[in-house]
Protein backbone atom coordinates (compact mmCIF):
# COMPACT_ATOMS: atom_id res chain seq x y z
CA UNK A 1 0.00 0.00 0.00
CA UNK A 2 2.79 2.44 0.80
CA UNK A 3 4.23 1.97 -2.68
CA UNK A 4 0.97 3.39 -4.07
CA UNK A 5 1.76 6.56 -2.13
CA UNK A 6 5.31 6.75 -3.50
CA UNK A 7 7.12 5.29 -0.48
CA UNK A 8 10.00 3.08 -1.64
CA UNK A 9 12.67 1.12 0.20
CA UNK A 10 15.01 -0.21 -2.46
CA UNK A 11 18.72 -0.25 -1.71
CA UNK A 12 19.55 2.63 -4.07
CA UNK A 13 16.27 4.55 -4.00
CA UNK A 14 14.66 5.15 -0.62
CA UNK A 15 11.80 7.56 -0.01
CA UNK A 16 10.16 7.30 3.42
CA UNK A 17 7.43 9.93 3.09
CA UNK A 18 4.52 11.03 0.95
CA UNK A 19 2.72 14.36 0.61
CA UNK A 20 -0.22 14.82 2.94
CA UNK A 21 -3.41 14.34 0.88
CA UNK A 22 -5.09 17.48 2.29
CA UNK A 23 -2.06 19.76 2.72
CA UNK A 24 0.66 19.83 0.05
CA UNK A 25 2.99 21.65 2.46
CA UNK A 26 3.11 18.68 4.85
CA UNK A 27 4.85 15.32 4.60
CA UNK A 28 3.63 12.07 6.14
CA UNK A 29 6.51 9.77 7.13
CA UNK A 30 6.13 5.99 6.99
CA UNK A 31 7.72 3.69 9.56
CA UNK A 32 8.06 -0.06 9.28
CA UNK A 33 6.50 -2.32 11.85
CA UNK A 34 9.73 -3.98 13.06
CA UNK A 35 8.20 -7.28 14.29
CA UNK A 36 6.41 -7.61 10.93
CA UNK A 37 9.65 -6.92 9.04
CA UNK A 38 11.48 -9.58 11.09
CA UNK A 39 8.69 -12.07 10.39
CA UNK A 40 8.83 -11.28 6.65
CA UNK A 41 12.61 -11.78 6.60
CA UNK A 42 12.24 -15.09 8.43
CA UNK A 43 9.53 -16.28 6.02
CA UNK A 44 11.56 -15.23 2.97
CA UNK A 45 14.59 -17.08 4.30
CA UNK A 46 12.49 -20.17 5.11
CA UNK A 47 10.74 -20.24 1.72
CA UNK A 48 13.71 -19.41 -0.51
CA UNK A 49 16.35 -21.14 1.69
CA UNK A 50 18.79 -18.25 1.30
CA UNK A 51 18.94 -14.49 1.69
CA UNK A 52 21.52 -12.01 0.45
CA UNK A 53 21.78 -8.78 2.43
CA UNK A 54 24.64 -7.22 0.47
CA UNK A 55 25.48 -8.13 -3.12
CA UNK A 56 29.19 -8.31 -2.25
CA UNK A 57 28.73 -10.79 0.61
CA UNK A 58 27.76 -14.43 0.83
CA UNK A 59 24.23 -15.65 1.37
CA UNK A 60 22.56 -16.32 4.71
CA UNK A 61 21.24 -19.86 4.36
CA UNK A 62 18.34 -21.52 6.18
CA UNK A 63 20.49 -24.62 6.69
CA UNK A 64 22.56 -22.61 9.21
CA UNK A 65 19.53 -22.69 11.51
CA UNK A 66 19.20 -26.46 10.97
CA UNK A 67 22.86 -26.90 11.90
CA UNK A 68 22.49 -24.62 14.93
CA UNK A 69 19.45 -26.57 16.14
CA UNK A 70 21.20 -29.94 15.71
CA UNK A 71 24.37 -28.79 17.50
CA UNK A 72 22.40 -27.12 20.28
CA UNK A 73 20.43 -30.31 20.97
CA UNK A 74 23.36 -32.69 21.35
CA UNK A 75 23.24 -34.51 24.69
CA UNK A 76 25.36 -32.90 27.39
CA UNK A 77 25.44 -29.44 25.81
CA UNK A 78 24.26 -26.35 27.61
CA UNK A 79 21.64 -24.90 25.26
CA UNK A 80 22.65 -21.66 23.54
CA UNK A 81 19.14 -21.30 22.06
CA UNK A 82 16.83 -22.95 24.60
CA UNK A 83 13.64 -21.52 23.08
CA UNK A 84 14.43 -22.77 19.57
CA UNK A 85 12.40 -25.87 18.80
CA UNK A 86 12.06 -28.24 15.85
CA UNK A 87 8.74 -26.54 15.12
CA UNK A 88 10.63 -23.28 14.46
CA UNK A 89 12.97 -24.99 12.00
CA UNK A 90 10.23 -26.71 10.01
C-alpha positions in Angstrom: 0.0 0.0 0.0 2.8 2.4 0.8 4.2 2.0 -2.7 1.0 3.4 -4.1 1.8 6.6 -2.1 5.3 6.8 -3.5 7.1 5.3 -0.5 10.0 3.1 -1.6 12.7 1.1 0.2 15.0 -0.2 -2.5 18.7 -0.2 -1.7 19.6 2.6 -4.1 16.3 4.6 -4.0 14.7 5.1 -0.6 11.8 7.6 0.0 10.2 7.3 3.4 7.4 9.9 3.1 4.5 11.0 0.9 2.7 14.4 0.6 -0.2 14.8 2.9 -3.4 14.3 0.9 -5.1 17.5 2.3 -2.1 19.8 2.7 0.7 19.8 0.1 3.0 21.6 2.5 3.1 18.7 4.9 4.8 15.3 4.6 3.6 12.1 6.1 6.5 9.8 7.1 6.1 6.0 7.0 7.7 3.7 9.6 8.1 -0.1 9.3 6.5 -2.3 11.8 9.7 -4.0 13.1 8.2 -7.3 14.3 6.4 -7.6 10.9 9.6 -6.9 9.0 11.5 -9.6 11.1 8.7 -12.1 10.4 8.8 -11.3 6.7 12.6 -11.8 6.6 12.2 -15.1 8.4 9.5 -16.3 6.0 11.6 -15.2 3.0 14.6 -17.1 4.3 12.5 -20.2 5.1 10.7 -20.2 1.7 13.7 -19.4 -0.5 16.4 -21.1 1.7 18.8 -18.3 1.3 18.9 -14.5 1.7 21.5 -12.0 0.5 21.8 -8.8 2.4 24.6 -7.2 0.5 25.5 -8.1 -3.1 29.2 -8.3 -2.2 28.7 -10.8 0.6 27.8 -14.4 0.8 24.2 -15.6 1.4 22.6 -16.3 4.7 21.2 -19.9 4.4 18.3 -21.5 6.2 20.5 -24.6 6.7 22.6 -22.6 9.2 19.5 -22.7 11.5 19.2 -26.5 11.0 22.9 -26.9 11.9 22.5 -24.6 14.9 19.5 -26.6 16.1 21.2 -29.9 15.7 24.4 -28.8 17.5 22.4 -27.1 20.3 20.4 -30.3 21.0 23.4 -32.7 21.3 23.2 -34.5 24.7 25.4 -32.9 27.4 25.4 -29.4 25.8 24.3 -26.3 27.6 21.6 -24.9 25.3 22.7 -21.7 23.5 19.1 -21.3 22.1 16.8 -22.9 24.6 13.6 -21.5 23.1 14.4 -22.8 19.6 12.4 -25.9 18.8 12.1 -28.2 15.9 8.7 -26.5 15.1 10.6 -23.3 14.5 13.0 -25.0 12.0 10.2 -26.7 10.0 
